[in-house]
């Protein structure tokens, strides 16, 4: 028999450090979530290996406290009243000596520190609300996937899986049956959570990742394109084990390439995006029957293209067999298109204004990659009725 006892000591002091640490970590993660637009497109994160620890600079967090104004402004001791939590009582201006722009300063600045996160942790925060829209049950060739499910209780198991609540209940019931109600726990009272690998079918899905690699795609456009597809790839690999990805690059000609070539190829040649859509349609006809596969084509380009009308007709045909067709256009400041779509995007916007299956996004800067991901892989209730 193994004896257990319940302590009556006040453990609040022992738990306070853990609570403070947990609260601090929650605040750090909250700050990161509010700045995902900048973090998602950061080059150090995009090029990091899966197991690498990434350092993210965060402005110093301090416990709330009352601080006296360093200036010489008049003060009122009790104020006018009527305030509530969250009200801004005042904002500090630029203090002399801190410096601004190119001017030198003498005062200390704001402290920043680097929070360390693994790539898996960052990926989970980035992708927690994303999913393939309008995913349907299709096909008989569904690929089974396995997941761990804690669905049973056993009398033996590792100490880490001890179910304390069930153990105490079993102990109390046994003691009551023996005429001695209490919380004395024996080995026979211990209950452990047990798991099993549950196999479940996953819906078939194929994603076409198409990329403009023509000469008009400059360094910024190519970087944004790689950033978006980097996170799309992580999203699909972490959520959909059975999803297949077809990589297509295109200038005046399109070709199916391996993942490494898709991310590594440089830009050259003219622009004819109709070739990419034509190749995707051929691959669908040969390998992915729309009755058995959920189909998601995505194309990223700068929007300057020969044969916009051909692209419109091909996208119209593709939308008929796809769950969602995505087009992402990357702004080019040289052509002054930051505020609107380039010719190809304009053609799509005009032709598919009333078609919810065709989703268009515009990326003007690095921070727009995250909104583009949410736009493509967010909730689309309008598709349920299509």
Secondary structure as UniProt FT lines:
FT   HELIX           12..34
FT   HELIX           36..40
FT   HELIX           43..46
FT   TURN            50..51
FT   STRAND          53..59
FT   TURN            85..86
FT   TURN            96..97
FT   TURN            101..102
FT   STRAND          112..118
FT   HELIX           119..127
FT   TURN            128..129
FT   TURN            133..134
FT   STRAND          143..154
FT   HELIX           159..161
FT   HELIX           164..177
FT   TURN            178..179
FT   HELIX           187..189
FT   STRAND          192..202
FT   STRAND          205..212
FT   TURN            215..216
FT   HELIX           219..239
FT   TURN            241..242
FT   STRAND          244..250
FT   STRAND          254..257
FT   HELIX           259..264
FT   HELIX           274..287
FT   TURN            290..292
FT   STRAND          294..301
FT   HELIX           308..321
FT   STRAND          324..330
FT   HELIX           333..335
FT   HELIX           343..351
FT   TURN            352..354
FT   TURN            356..357
FT   STRAND          358..363
FT   TURN            366..367
FT   HELIX           368..377
FT   HELIX           381..385
//
